[in-house]
Each structure stands twice: as C-alpha cells, then as structure tokens.
Amino acid sequence: MQRLNSLKVGTKLIGGFLMVAVVAAVIRLLGLRSVAELSHLLTTMYRRDIIGLQLASSANLELMAAERVTL
C-alpha cells in the first residue's frame, strides 16, 4: 500500500485506465467466443431441425396431392 501511495496521480490514472482496458479486452474476447458458439449452434439447429421440417412439409404436400389424384 505504501508503494501505491508513493506514485504520482498521473501514474495511478494510467494504471487504472490500463486495468480497465484489460478487463474490457477480456470481456470482448469472451463475448466473441460466445457469439461464435451461438453461430455454430444456430447453424446446427438449422441443418438438423429446419431443413427436416421443410422436407416433412414437402412430403405432406405431396401426400395430399397423391390422395387427391386417387380420389
């Protein structure tokens, strides 16, 4: 604590701003990683679920059309 008190005000301010910048950089990196993970999960969901739903809907429409032909 004595060492911190012996520093000039300008040095303390620069140190404080540097600490805030480091914290901001860590938060940014964590955010970017989360966005990348979310993007991957959304792509997986689209490929697995949405395309499957589209194919099921298409098959249902074709089945309904086939039923109309046979009636």
CNS distance restraints for C-alpha pairs under 8 A (distance, minus, plus):
assign (resid   1 and name CA) (resid   5 and name CA) 6.37 0.50 0.50
assign (resid   2 and name CA) (resid   6 and name CA) 6.35 0.50 0.50
assign (resid   3 and name CA) (resid   7 and name CA) 6.88 0.50 0.50
assign (resid   4 and name CA) (resid  12 and name CA) 7.94 0.50 0.50
assign (resid   7 and name CA) (resid  11 and name CA) 6.35 0.50 0.50
assign (resid   7 and name CA) (resid  12 and name CA) 6.60 0.50 0.50
assign (resid   8 and name CA) (resid  12 and name CA) 6.38 0.50 0.50
assign (resid   9 and name CA) (resid  13 and name CA) 6.18 0.50 0.50
assign (resid  10 and name CA) (resid  14 and name CA) 6.18 0.50 0.50
assign (resid  11 and name CA) (resid  15 and name CA) 6.09 0.50 0.50
assign (resid  12 and name CA) (resid  16 and name CA) 6.08 0.50 0.50
assign (resid  13 and name CA) (resid  17 and name CA) 6.14 0.50 0.50
assign (resid  14 and name CA) (resid  18 and name CA) 6.09 0.50 0.50
assign (resid  15 and name CA) (resid  19 and name CA) 6.23 0.50 0.50
assign (resid  16 and name CA) (resid  20 and name CA) 6.29 0.50 0.50
assign (resid  17 and name CA) (resid  21 and name CA) 6.10 0.50 0.50
assign (resid  18 and name CA) (resid  22 and name CA) 6.20 0.50 0.50
assign (resid  19 and name CA) (resid  23 and name CA) 6.28 0.50 0.50
assign (resid  20 and name CA) (resid  24 and name CA) 6.08 0.50 0.50
assign (resid  21 and name CA) (resid  25 and name CA) 6.09 0.50 0.50
assign (resid  22 and name CA) (resid  26 and name CA) 6.27 0.50 0.50
assign (resid  23 and name CA) (resid  27 and name CA) 6.23 0.50 0.50
assign (resid  24 and name CA) (resid  28 and name CA) 6.09 0.50 0.50
assign (resid  25 and name CA) (resid  29 and name CA) 6.19 0.50 0.50
assign (resid  26 and name CA) (resid  30 and name CA) 6.22 0.50 0.50
assign (resid  27 and name CA) (resid  31 and name CA) 6.07 0.50 0.50
assign (resid  28 and name CA) (resid  32 and name CA) 6.12 0.50 0.50
assign (resid  29 and name CA) (resid  33 and name CA) 6.16 0.50 0.50
assign (resid  30 and name CA) (resid  34 and name CA) 6.17 0.50 0.50
assign (resid  31 and name CA) (resid  35 and name CA) 6.15 0.50 0.50
assign (resid  32 and name CA) (resid  36 and name CA) 6.18 0.50 0.50
assign (resid  33 and name CA) (resid  37 and name CA) 6.22 0.50 0.50
assign (resid  34 and name CA) (resid  38 and name CA) 6.06 0.50 0.50
assign (resid  35 and name CA) (resid  39 and name CA) 6.08 0.50 0.50
assign (resid  36 and name CA) (resid  40 and name CA) 6.28 0.50 0.50
assign (resid  37 and name CA) (resid  41 and name CA) 6.21 0.50 0.50
assign (resid  38 and name CA) (resid  42 and name CA) 6.09 0.50 0.50
assign (resid  39 and name CA) (resid  43 and name CA) 6.18 0.50 0.50
assign (resid  40 and name CA) (resid  44 and name CA) 6.21 0.50 0.50
assign (resid  41 and name CA) (resid  45 and name CA) 6.09 0.50 0.50
assign (resid  42 and name CA) (resid  46 and name CA) 6.09 0.50 0.50
assign (resid  43 and name CA) (resid  47 and name CA) 6.18 0.50 0.50
assign (resid  44 and name CA) (resid  48 and name CA) 6.02 0.50 0.50
assign (resid  45 and name CA) (resid  49 and name CA) 5.50 0.50 0.50
assign (resid  45 and name CA) (resid  50 and name CA) 7.05 0.50 0.50
assign (resid  46 and name CA) (resid  50 and name CA) 4.89 0.50 0.50
assign (resid  46 and name CA) (resid  51 and name CA) 6.44 0.50 0.50
assign (resid  47 and name CA) (resid  51 and name CA) 5.68 0.50 0.50
assign (resid  47 and name CA) (resid  52 and name CA) 7.68 0.50 0.50
assign (resid  48 and name CA) (resid  52 and name CA) 6.29 0.50 0.50
assign (resid  49 and name CA) (resid  53 and name CA) 6.16 0.50 0.50
assign (resid  50 and name CA) (resid  54 and name CA) 6.22 0.50 0.50
assign (resid  51 and name CA) (resid  55 and name CA) 6.21 0.50 0.50
assign (resid  52 and name CA) (resid  56 and name CA) 6.13 0.50 0.50
assign (resid  53 and name CA) (resid  57 and name CA) 6.07 0.50 0.50
assign (resid  54 and name CA) (resid  58 and name CA) 6.13 0.50 0.50
assign (resid  55 and name CA) (resid  59 and name CA) 6.09 0.50 0.50
assign (resid  56 and name CA) (resid  60 and name CA) 6.09 0.50 0.50
assign (resid  57 and name CA) (resid  61 and name CA) 6.24 0.50 0.50
assign (resid  58 and name CA) (resid  62 and name CA) 6.23 0.50 0.50
assign (resid  59 and name CA) (resid  63 and name CA) 6.08 0.50 0.50
assign (resid  60 and name CA) (resid  64 and name CA) 6.17 0.50 0.50
assign (resid  61 and name CA) (resid  65 and name CA) 6.16 0.50 0.50
assign (resid  62 and name CA) (resid  66 and name CA) 6.12 0.50 0.50
assign (resid  63 and name CA) (resid  67 and name CA) 6.20 0.50 0.50
assign (resid  64 and name CA) (resid  68 and name CA) 6.37 0.50 0.50
assign (resid  65 and name CA) (resid  69 and name CA) 6.45 0.50 0.50
assign (resid  66 and name CA) (resid  70 and name CA) 6.40 0.50 0.50
assign (resid  67 and name CA) (resid  71 and name CA) 6.28 0.50 0.50
